[in-house]
Amino acid sequence: MELIIGIFNLVGSLALFLYGMKTMSEGLEKFAGDRLRSILAAMTKNRVMGVLTGILITALIQSSSATTVMVVSFVNAGLMTLGQSIGVIMGANIGTTVTAWIISAVGFKVNIAAFAIPLLSIGMPLIFSSKGSRKSIGEFIFGFSFLFMGLSFLQEAATTMNIGDMVAGMLAHVPQDSFLTIILFVIVGALVTMIVQASAATMAITLMLFGMNIPGFGFEQAAALAMGQNIGTTITAFMASLTANTQARRAALAHMFFNVFGVVVFLIVFYPACDAVSWVVENILGGGNDLFKLSAFHTAFNVINTLLLIGFVKQIEMLVCRVLPMKAQDEDYRLRFISGGLLSTAELSIMEAQKEIHSFAERCQRMAGFVPTLLETQDEMEFNKIFARIEKYENITDSMEMEIASYLNKVSEGRLSDASKTQIQKMLRQISELESIGDSVYNLGRTLNRHRMHCQKSFTAEQKQHMMTMLQLVDAALSEMLKRIDQPTTKSGVKTSLNIEHEINNYRTQLKNQNLHDVNAGLYDYQLGVFYVDFISECERLGDYVMNVVQAGKGLSNDFGDGPVNGMA
């Protein structure tokens, strides 16, 4: 019974450590989400800046896995090239070593848990603050406290269970001087990290075991575990990329290649590398703390690996492109930037969804561009071909609405700032209106198709000219909508869209009145007039939906249309 309680204490302590790291990371990301995006966008113009960016971001959020998944997400969203992502991933591997240095310096020598509890009293009022930024800082403080409380409890549980004696017993049957033992420790480190999904947690365990001076578990064995953790941590980004596009999978593969290459190189010179690190720590850093040896080895491994490969980013890019070639028409009729299985962090995923909404809007405008061709087409076979294409696009817009909405709902399940929650509500309104635009364009095609099938007379030259003018106004509205859909809508932007909407409404009213006059004058029959006004009215309705998208981005109510006008009414 005592053993079972001890195991639960050990696992619970590890869970508290992981939860603290997750909470701390999320709190910082929510506080600096936009800044992180700006840093990644501005500082990845060359490979050196990309490496420095990766170091900075990972040192801040204390998770290389979060950084690499974020990078894979950005590549998937087209916000970062494959070459840029490789540099950031290299930097992320260096940045994650900061955790080991912090633990080595204070984690086991100072009872940090003693002031972790009082620290919660500072975070508590911030957690309940109505201001989003303060709440995020409070979460960061809570996460920091939980992390070191978990670390302290982990050490306490391990001591109570005599983990050191248990590990020593297991290692008693393992040859100490065999190189195969080193390889075994590399494999164990990789497997444990794959299971835990956090290299920082396995590094903390390794440092704890190393600090216990367990017979058979010396510096070389601990260093081998640390190298294995670098392989195991790649599984997080790899799993995140499985449902992403080809470029994102390539970024994850580059991460895996980079870490595996480093392990292979260090295994070749393993013992001299360990001796060199020991000498540097003892003679230059002054020794004193054996844990510094392991932290120094961890840092040296990633820094040297980066220095070896930073000049070969292009070659790495070519290699992963050859291993994962782009398929013909890759993902032509599915979401381009997001997928059901790829959620980096709740805050940053919003940007991916925004890119997808912009793509949705572009598809709607492209769909509307088929209508003028349909109106002018005389050949029946060509007409049916274009109408079938419009019908296909309408089905795609239905699917896009459902998939983006599903993605946003998954994002909203995460821990979001108030601003991000509001942004998601705006985006859900936008995709609903975009789907209505797709329906409206399809209705224009159906009107022309019904006219072709049920009306013996063609539209007059004057009617066609008016219909084309209306379509040009709709296209202008769609173009203006595209300018505003992925950026904060300014008042001037709303005013421009509103002016176009009023122009469409006025032109619709003018043509409707003219139609009554022309039918009464006998210029064409009543049935032709019905199809004509149906088409014009649907164009006006489409303009309303476009205006609604613009207003949704601004967070205003959709009350700028003057209602649908059907038939001859």
N, C-alpha and C positions, 0 to 999 in steps of 0.2 A: 504493500500500500504506500509505503514511504517513497519507493522508487517511482510509482505512478505519479504521485504528487510532485516529486522532483522534476519529472519529465514535463508535466503540465506547466510548472513554474518556468522551466527553461524555454519552452515554446511560447509561453505567454510573454516572457521578457523580450524574446526576439520579435514577437508581434507588436509589442509596444514600441520597440526601436524602429521597426518598419513603418508603423503608423505615424510616429513622430517625424520621420524623414518625409513621408508623403504629405503630411499636413504642413510642414515647414516649406516644402517645395511649392505646394499649391498656393499657400499664402503669399509667397514672394512673387509667384507668377501672376496672381491676380492683382497684386500691388503694382507690378512693373510689366504687365502683359504687353501693353502698347510699346513700352520702351524696348522690351526684348525683341519685338517684331522689327522695330526701327533699327536696332543694333544689327540684327541678322541681315536686314535688307541693305544697310549702308556699309557694313564692314566685311563683306565677303567678295569684294571686287578682285582681290588677288589671293593666292594660296596662303601667304604669310598672315595677312589680315584675317583670313578664314580660320587659321589655327588659333590665333590670339582670341578671336571671337568665341570659338569653342571652349577655350580655357576659361574665359571670363564668365560665360553663361553657366557652364557646369560648376565652376567654383561658387557661383551665386546660389544656384538651385540645388547643389549637392547631389546631383544624380546624372551620371553620364547616360543612363538609359533614357531619362526624360529628354535630354538634349538630342540624342540620336533619333528617337522616335519623332521629336519635333522636326528635325532636319528631314527625315524621310517624308513626313507630312508636307513640308514645304516643297520638296521636290515633286511630290504627287500633285500638289496644287499649282505647279508651274511657277512658284515664287522664287525658286533657287535652281540653278543648273546642277547637273551631276558633278561637274568639276568643282564647283563651289562647295557642295555638300561634303566632298571627300576631305577638304581642308578643315572644315568645322568638326567633322568626326574625329580627325587626328587630335585637334585641340581638346575635344571632349574627353578623350582618354587621359590627357595630361591633367585636365581640371579635376577629374574624379579623385586624383591622388591627394588632393587637399584634405579630404575626409580622413584619410589614414594619418596624416600629419597632426590633425587636431586631436584624434583619439590617442595617438602616441604621446602627444605633449601633455594632455590634461585628462584624458578619458579614464585611465586606470591609476594615475598617481595622485590625482586630486579628487576628493569626494564632491564631484560636480552636482550629484543628485541632491546634496544638502542645500544648495541655493537654487535648484531647479524648481522646487515647490514654491519658495517665496516669489520666484519669477512669474509663476502662474497668476499671482495676485496683481501683477502689472498687466498681464495679458487679458485678464477677465473683463475689466471695464471696456477695453478696446474691442473685445469680441462682441459685446452688446451695443457697440456704437452704431448710430444710424448712418454714419459716413462710411462708405465702402472701403476707402483707403485705410482708415483706422482699423476696421474689422479685419482687413487682410494682414496688417501688422500684428494684430492680436493673434491671428491664426499662426503666423510665423513664430511668435514667442511660445505659443502652446506647443507647436511642433518641435521646437528646439528643446524645450523642457522634457517632453515625452521621449525624445531621442536619447538624451543622456540619462534619464531615469531608466529607460529600457536597457541601456548599456550597463548601468550600475547593477540593476536587478539580474542581468544576464551573468555578470561576473559572480554575483552572490549565489545564484542558483547553481552555477558550474562548480563553485567551491563546495557547496553543501553536498552535491552529488558526487564529489571527488572525480570530476570529469578527467582531471589530469591523470589519475591512476588508471582510469578506464582506457584512456587513449594510449597511455604507456603500455598497458597490457596488450592492446591490439597491435601496437608497433613492435612488441618484443619478438614477434615472429617474422618481421619484415627485415630483409638485409639492409643495414644502414648505409653501406658504402656502394650499393649497386645503383647504376644509372637508371635501371628499370624502375627502381623505387621512386626516383625523381619524376619519371614519366607517369607513374601511377598517381602521384600527388597532383600533377597537372590535370589528369583526367578527373580526379575526385573534385578538385577546385572548380572545374568547368561544370560538372554535373550538379554540384550543390548550388552554384550560382544560377544555373538554368531553372532549378526548382524554386529557389527563393526569389528569383527575378530582381535581385538587387546586389550588385557587387560590393556596395558599401557595407551591407550586412555581413556578407561572408568575409570581407576584409576585417571587420570588427571582431568576428569570431576567431579568425586566424591570428590577429594581434593578441587576443586574450589567451589563446592556447600557447602562443610563443612566449608570452610573458609569464607563464606558469613553470617554465624551465622543465618541461616534460622530457624524460629520457627517450631518445629516439626521435624527438621532434625539435630539431635544431633550426638554424638560420636557413640552411639549404632547403629543407623540407617545407618551411613556411614560405620561402620565395617561390618554390614550385607551385604551391597552392595559389599564391597571388597571381602567377602567370596563367594558371588555369581559369581563374576568375575573369581574366580579360577575354578569354574565348567564350565563357558562359554568358557574359553580359551581352554578347551580340545577338543572342536568341530573342531578346525582347524586341529589338528593331526588326529582326527578320520575321517574327510572327506578325508584327504590325503591318509589314509590307505585303503579306500573302494575298490580300484582297485589293491591293493598290495597283496602280498602273506600272508599266514596265520600267520607267525611269526610277520610280520609288524602290522597286525590287532591286534595281541595280545599285542604288545607294546603300541599301541594307547589305547586299553582297560585298560591296567595297569595304564596309565596316568589318565584316567577317574576315575578308581576305587580309586586311590590314593587321588585325589582331593575331590571326593564325600565323602570318608571316613573321611577326615579331617573336612569337613563342618559339618557332622553329629556329630562327637565328640565335636567340638567347640560349636555347638548349645546346647548340653547337659549342658555345663558349660559356656554358653555364658556370662551371666551377671557377674559372678565372674572373668572370663577372662578379660572382659572390665575393671572392677575395678582394677585388678592387673596391667594391662598395664598402666592405668591412674596413678596409684601410682608410678610405676617405672619412667615414664616420668617426673612427677612432682617433685619427691623426689631424683631421681638419675641423670636424665638427665637435671634437673634444670628447666623444664617446659618452659615457655616463648613463645613457638610456638605450638598452638593446633594441627597444621597439623602433628607434630611429633607423636602425639598420634595415629593417623590413620596409619601412616607409620610404627610405632612400632608394632601396632596390626597386620598389613599385614605381617611383617617379623616374628613376634612371631607365627602366624598361620602356616606359611610354615616350620619354623624351628622345632617347636614342632611336627608337623605332620610327618616330616622326621625322627625325633628322635624316634617317636612311631613305625614307620614302617620299619626303616632301618634294623632291625634285622629279618624281616619277608619277605625278598626279595624272598627266595625260595618258601615260602608259596603263595606269590602273583603270582609268576610264575606258580605254580601248579594250582591256581585258574583260571587264564586266559586260561591256557591250557585245563582245564576241560570245561570251557564255550565255547571256540573255539577249538574243537578237530581238529587235522590234518586229512584232507580227504585222502582217499586211492589214491595213485598216484597223489598227489597234484600238479597240473600244470605240468604234465609230458611233454606235447607237446606245451607249451607256454613259453614265456619269463620268466626266473626265477628271475631276479633281478630288472627289470624295468617294468613299466606299463604305459599306456597312461595317467592315471590320477594322477600319482605321480611325482611331480616336487618340490623338497624341495627348493633349491636355484640353480640358473643357474650354478654357479661355482662347487658346490658339486655334482650336478647331473651327471657331466662328469665322476666321479669315478664309479657311478652305471653303466653307459653305458660301461665303460671299462671292468667291471666284466662280463657284458653280452657278450661282444665281445670275451672275453676269453672263455666263455661257448660255443659260436658259433664255435670257433676254435676247441675246444675239440670235439664237435659234428661232425665236418668235419673229424677229424682224426678217430673217431669211425666209421663213415660211410665208410672211406677208408679201415678200417680193415675188412669189409665184403667181399672185392674183392678177397683176397687170398682164402677164404673159398669157394667163388663162383667158382673160377678157379679149385679147387680140387674136387668139388662135382660132383659125377657121377649120383646120384639119381635125376630124373627129378622133382619130387615133392618137394624135398629139395631145388633144384636149383631155382624153381619158388618162393618158400617161401623167400629165401634170396634176390632174385632180387626184389621182391615186397617190401621188407624192405628197400632196397637201394632207390627205387622209392619214398617211403614214406619219407625218410630222405631228398631227393632232394626237395620235396615240402615244408618240414619244413625249409630248408635253404633259400628258396625263401621268405617264410613268415618272417623269422627272419631278413633278410636284410631289408624288407620293414618296419617292426615294429621298428627296431633300428634306421633306417634312419629317420622315422617319429618322434621318441623321440628326436634324436639329433637336428632335425629342430626346435622342440619346445624349446629345451634348448637354441639354438642359438638366439631365439627371445628375450631372457633375456639380461640383461646388463652384458656383458662379458669383461674380460681382453683380450688384444691382444694375450697373450699366450694361453688362452682357445679357442679363435676363431681358432687359428692355429691347436690346438689339435683336435678340432671337424672336421676340414678338413681332417686331417690324418685318423681319425676314420671312416669317410665316405668312404675314399679310401679303408680302410682295409675291411669293410663289403662288399664292391663291389667285391673285390678280393676273399673273403671267399665264397661268393655266387658262383663265377666262379669255385672255388675248388669243391663245391657241384655238379655243372653241369658236371665238368670233371670226377668226380668219377662215376656219373650216366652214362656218356658216356662209361666208362670202362665196366660197367655192361651191357650196351646195346651191346657193341662189342662182349662180351662173349655170350650174348643171341642170337645175329644174327648168330654167328658161330655155335651155337648149333642147330639152326633152318634150316640154309641154307648150311651148310657144312657137308659132309658125314664123313670126316676124323677128328680125334682128333689131338690136338697139340702133337708134338713129345715130348719125355721126355726131350730132350735138350732145346726145345722151352719153355716148362713149367718152366724149371730151370732158364732160362734167364728172363722170365716174373716175376717169384717170386723174383729174385734178384733185378729187377727194382722196384718192389713194396716195397722191403725192403729199397731201397734208398729213395723212396718217403716218406715212414714212418719216416725215419731218418730226412728228411727235415721238415716234419710236427712237429716232436718232438722239433726240434730246433726252429721252428716258435713259438711254444707254450711258450718256455722259454723267448722269446723276446717280445711277443705281448702286455703284460701288464706292461712293464717297459721300461725306456729309452734304446733304442738300442745302445749298445756299438760298437765300431769299430770291436772288436774281434768277437762279435756276428754276425755282417754282414759278416765278413770274413768266419766264419764257414759255414753259410748258403750259401754263394757264392761258397765255395769249393764243397759242396754237389751238388749244381746246376750244376757246371761244370762237376762233375762226372756223373751226370744223362745225360747231353748233350753228353758227350764223349761216354758213354755206348750206348746211343741211336744210334749214328753214327756208332759205331762198329757193333751193331746188325743189323742195316739196310744194311750195306755192306755185312755182313755175310749171310743175308737173300737172297740177289741177287745171291751170290755164290751157296747157297744150292738149290735154285730153278733151276738154270742152271745145277747143278749137278744131278737134278732129285731126291733129297732126299725127297721132298714133292712138291705138285702141287702149281700153281700160286695163286689159290683162297685161300688156307690155308695161304700162305705167306702174302696176303693182310690183312686178319684178324689179323695175328701176328704183322705186322708192324703198323697197326692201333692202336692196344693195346699199343705197345711200344711208339708210337708217342704221344698218349694221356697221357701216364705216364710223358713224357717229358714236355708236355703242362701243366700238373698239377704242375710239379716242378716249372715252370715259375710263375704260380699264387701264389705259396707258397712264392717264392722269392719276388714277388710284395708286399705281405702282410708285409714282414719284412722291405722292403724299404719304404713302406708307413708309418710305425711306426717311421722311421728315418727322414721322410720328404723328401726323395730323389725320383727322377723320376723312373718309372718302365721301365727300358730299359736294363734289364739283360737277358731277354730271347732272343733266336735267331730265334723266329718265329715258328709257327706250321709246322709240317711235316706230310703230309697226304699220305695214301696209299703207293704205291711203288715208289713214286717220290724220 
